[in-house]
Each structure stands twice: as structure tokens, then as C-alpha cells.
Amino acid sequence: MSEVKGVREDVVPENKPDAGGKETAVSSKAAEPASPEGEKPTARAEGDEGRQKAAGKKNTATAKAQKTDKPKANGQTVAAPAEPPNYSETPAAPRKRRLKTKEYEDALAKLQIELVKLQEWIKFKKLKVVVLFEGRDAAGKGGCIKRITESLSPRVTRVAALPAPTDREQTQWYFQRYVQHLPAGGEMVLFDRSWYNRAGVERVMGFCTDDEYREFLRSCPEFERMLVRSGVILIKYWFSVSNEEQERRFQKRVYHPAKHWKLSPMDLESRARWVDYSKAKDAMFAHTDIKQAPWYVVNGDDKERARLNVITHLLSMIDYEDLAPEPIILPPRQSEHGYVRPPITDQTFIPEIY
């Protein structure tokens, strides 16, 4: 295979011998426009300028050839080698500016008020809502769940974050341990990782057999269709994060004393097996991104924007109405007539350090 050679930019002598051995002089009467002062350019200046233009055209042509032409062998065009697959999950797009703290907090406060209205609608209509949060480690799932639930009632909105299965649960039907956490009428359950563990960590780390994995890919779409037919509103989010951003967040967890617990041995393995997790995610999407329960991908590189976008999308998925009650009038407090408070010294108070 021949290679395209670069152009040498050697200095060409002013007077170059022709094929017959004679020197060709550059005429000073070349057709050049007169200078503003009315002086004609000298022969040397004309020759240098012409050679520079020629060299520039030649370099441009060579650069285009190197960019567009493919190497040839035996006179035949050889296809360029295929680009390696890009497993970075976030598209290369211009990064938006970071939201100011006040902008983010004001937008979040408004959305949390709407979440309260949604909660009341779920209670009133006896809806059954299931929201799955899946994705890369350190992609922002936990922070998003926390912002959704911090203004809601734990009696209506529950979080299911299941630990590793016990020996008994490993012998059950795979979906059985998740079914018991599904909502009743008037409830919403947020799964911080879900039955898709089998398609992700269990597949990559070898915690399940190939037969169990293939059975999951066959049965999961039918299981979710069955949930939807039974009246469950199923919403699935996949949090995507770039390789560089995940690395930065892992480093922060290493050195932040309040975030050490977020960095587990499995998280470290996910870094070492980035491509394996990407392939598992692609296979999972190919089998489970169904019409009845599609996947919604969240760009998690900017955590604040990701939280606001997820909450906004979640609110748009359920057609709710504002059921705000009538203004509440507090009744007068009962009179203390006949009540004697025991001495304060009989009670034990915590130390007031602050």
C-alpha cells in the first residue's frame, strides 16, 4: 500500500536552468498591476510572489488529497479502516452554561409545587405509578430521586432501593422480589435501580448465567406489558454520563468524607468495564425499548439541568389537575384551664451546643 507523501517546501532558486541547460530569466515586464506609487514590481519580487502562490496552491491540493483520497493498492481504491466504536453515552454537543444557584433553586421550587399537585391527583384518582431510574454509576439518579421526594409525602411516594438478593430470593422467580414493592392505588414508587440489574451489573459481572440473561430479555417486555395492561403507569429513565464527567465525580467521592459511602467496589468495576457496560446497555435497549414502556434518556453531565428536565418530563407524563384545598382556618387552641404542667427539671434535654 503506497502512502501519500507530503510536499517539500524547498526554496526554488531565482534563475532555474531549463531542459536545454539555459537559464530562464524572469521578465520584469510581467503583466502585473502597478503599485499605488506607480512603481512596477521588480523581477525578484515578481518571481518570489509567483513561487509563493504556486507553493500555496500545491500545498492546498496535497492537503485535500491527504484528506479525501484513500490509499490505493494495485490501482484499486482501498476502503479506509472503520472508525472504532464510540461508547461515550452523551453526544458531543456544545456544553450549556452552568445554571446560577438562584436560577436552579427558583426553578426547582416551582417544579416541586407541581409535584405536590401531582401527588394529590394520584391519591384522588387512585393511580398506580412506577418510575424506574437506571444508568451509569454517578450519573445523578440518587440526587434526582431526592429532589423529587423531598417535598412529597412518604405515605404516597416511596423509594425502592433493594439490596443484593438473599439466598432465598435467588431461588425465586426473578421478578418476584420486585413485585412486592409495586404500588397500590394512590401510590407512586420510584425504583433506584430495578429489575434491570440483570441486564446490567449481573450480566457484566457474571452474577447470572447466559440462560438466565436470555430469559430475562425475553420475559421483561412481556412483564412490563402486563403491568401496563393492569393499569400501572410505567416510566423508565436512563441516566447517561460521559466518561470524563464520571471520572470527575468518582474522584470527588474519593476525597469527600461525606460521600465515601457512594463509592463501592462495584462502582470501581464499572469504570474498569466501561465498554462491557455500554454493550450490555445497547442490548438491553434493543430488547426492552418497547412502545408500551419506552426508555427516556437523560443527559446527566449537568446534574442541575438533568434534575429539572426529569421532573418537568415526569409532570408531563401524567395529565393531572390542581386539587388545592380551600384555605384552611386554624381552630382556636384549647384553654389550659385545670392543666398543671410538670416541672421542667423532671425532663431531660439535649445539650444546647449551638
Backbone hydrogen bonds, N-H to C=O, Kabsch-Sander energy under -0.5 kcal/mol:
donor,donor_aa,acceptor,acceptor_aa,energy
2,S,72,K,-1.3
5,K,3,E,-0.7
10,D,8,R,-0.8
16,K,14,E,-0.6
18,D,22,K,-3.7
21,G,18,D,-1.9
24,T,16,K,-1.1
25,A,23,E,-0.6
27,S,25,A,-0.6
30,A,27,S,-0.7
32,E,30,A,-2.1
35,S,39,E,-1.9
38,G,35,S,-2.2
46,E,42,T,-2.3
47,G,43,A,-2.5
48,D,44,R,-2.7
49,E,45,A,-2.5
50,G,46,E,-2.4
51,R,47,G,-2.4
52,Q,48,D,-2.4
53,K,49,E,-2.1
54,A,50,G,-2.4
55,A,51,R,-2.9
56,G,52,Q,-2.3
57,K,53,K,-2.4
58,K,54,A,-2.5
59,N,55,A,-2.6
60,T,56,G,-2.2
61,A,57,K,-2.4
62,T,58,K,-2.4
63,A,59,N,-2.6
64,K,60,T,-2.2
65,A,61,A,-2.2
66,Q,62,T,-2.6
67,K,63,A,-1.6
68,T,64,K,-2.9
69,D,64,K,-0.5
69,D,65,A,-1.7
73,A,76,Q,-2.1
76,Q,73,A,-1.9
78,V,71,P,-1.9
87,Y,85,P,-0.7
89,E,241,V,-0.5
93,A,91,P,-1.5
104,Y,100,K,-2.7
105,E,101,T,-2.7
106,D,102,K,-2.5
107,A,103,E,-2.2
108,L,104,Y,-2.6
109,A,105,E,-2.3
110,K,106,D,-1.8
111,L,107,A,-2.0
112,Q,108,L,-2.4
113,I,109,A,-1.4
114,E,110,K,-1.5
115,L,111,L,-2.0
116,V,112,Q,-1.6
117,K,113,I,-1.7
118,L,114,E,-2.4
119,Q,115,L,-2.5
120,E,116,V,-2.1
121,W,117,K,-1.9
122,I,118,L,-2.4
123,K,119,Q,-2.2
124,F,120,E,-2.4
125,K,121,W,-2.7
126,K,122,I,-0.8
127,L,122,I,-1.8
128,K,231,G,-0.6
129,V,127,L,-0.5
129,V,187,E,-2.0
130,V,233,I,-3.1
131,V,189,V,-2.5
132,L,235,I,-3.0
133,F,191,F,-2.3
134,E,132,L,-0.6
134,E,237,Y,-2.7
136,R,239,F,-1.7
139,A,136,R,-1.4
144,C,140,G,-1.6
145,I,141,K,-2.4
146,K,142,G,-2.3
147,R,143,G,-1.8
148,I,144,C,-1.6
149,T,145,I,-2.3
150,E,146,K,-1.7
152,L,149,T,-1.6
156,V,153,S,-1.4
157,T,153,S,-2.9
158,R,156,V,-0.6
158,R,188,M,-2.5
160,A,190,L,-2.7
161,A,159,V,-0.7
170,Q,166,T,-1.9
171,T,168,R,-1.3
172,Q,169,E,-1.1
176,Q,173,W,-2.0
177,R,174,Y,-0.6
178,Y,175,F,-0.9
179,V,175,F,-1.9
180,Q,176,Q,-1.1
181,H,178,Y,-1.5
182,L,179,V,-1.8
186,G,127,L,-1.8
187,E,127,L,-1.4
187,E,184,A,-1.2
188,M,156,V,-2.8
189,V,129,V,-2.6
190,L,158,R,-2.9
191,F,131,V,-2.9
191,F,189,V,-0.6
192,D,160,A,-1.9
192,D,190,L,-0.7
193,R,133,F,-1.5
193,R,191,F,-1.5
197,N,194,S,-1.7
198,R,195,W,-1.2
200,G,196,Y,-0.9
202,E,197,N,-2.5
203,R,197,N,-0.5
204,V,200,G,-2.7
205,M,201,V,-2.7
206,G,202,E,-0.7
207,F,202,E,-1.7
208,C,202,E,-1.1
213,Y,209,T,-2.2
214,R,210,D,-2.5
215,E,211,D,-2.4
216,F,212,E,-1.9
217,L,213,Y,-2.0
218,R,214,R,-1.5
219,S,215,E,-2.8
220,C,216,F,-3.0
222,E,218,R,-0.6
223,F,219,S,-2.7
224,E,220,C,-2.5
225,R,221,P,-2.2
226,M,222,E,-2.2
227,L,223,F,-1.8
228,V,224,E,-2.3
229,R,225,R,-2.5
230,S,226,M,-1.5
231,G,228,V,-1.5
232,V,227,L,-2.2
233,I,128,K,-3.2
234,L,232,V,-0.9
235,I,130,V,-2.6
235,I,233,I,-0.5
236,K,294,P,-0.7
237,Y,132,L,-2.6
238,W,296,Y,-2.6
239,F,134,E,-3.1
239,F,237,Y,-0.5
240,S,238,W,-0.7
240,S,298,V,-3.2
246,Q,242,S,-2.3
247,E,243,N,-2.0
248,R,244,E,-2.0
249,R,245,E,-2.2
250,F,246,Q,-2.5
251,Q,247,E,-2.3
252,K,248,R,-1.7
253,R,249,R,-1.9
254,V,250,F,-1.8
255,Y,251,Q,-1.5
256,H,252,K,-1.5
259,K,256,H,-1.8
262,K,259,K,-1.2
263,L,260,H,-1.8
264,S,262,K,-0.8
267,D,264,S,-0.6
268,L,264,S,-1.6
269,E,265,P,-2.0
270,S,266,M,-2.0
271,R,267,D,-1.3
272,A,268,L,-1.7
273,R,269,E,-1.8
274,W,271,R,-1.0
277,Y,273,R,-2.3
278,S,274,W,-1.8
279,K,275,V,-2.5
280,A,276,D,-2.2
281,K,277,Y,-2.4
282,D,278,S,-2.2
283,A,279,K,-2.2
284,M,280,A,-2.2
285,F,281,K,-2.5
286,A,282,D,-2.0
287,H,283,A,-1.3
288,T,284,M,-2.4
289,D,285,F,-1.7
290,I,288,T,-1.9
290,I,293,A,-0.9
296,Y,236,K,-2.1
297,V,295,W,-0.5
298,V,238,W,-3.2
300,G,240,S,-3.3
300,G,298,V,-0.9
303,K,301,D,-0.7
306,A,302,D,-2.5
307,R,303,K,-2.4
308,L,304,E,-2.0
309,N,305,R,-2.7
310,V,306,A,-2.5
311,I,307,R,-2.3
312,T,308,L,-2.2
313,H,309,N,-2.3
314,L,310,V,-2.9
315,L,311,I,-2.3
316,S,312,T,-1.4
317,M,313,H,-0.9
317,M,314,L,-0.8
318,I,315,L,-0.7
320,Y,318,I,-1.3
323,L,321,E,-0.7
330,L,328,I,-0.6
339,Y,336,E,-2.3
341,R,339,Y,-0.5
346,D,343,P,-1.4
347,Q,344,I,-2.1
349,F,347,Q,-0.6
353,I,351,P,-1.3
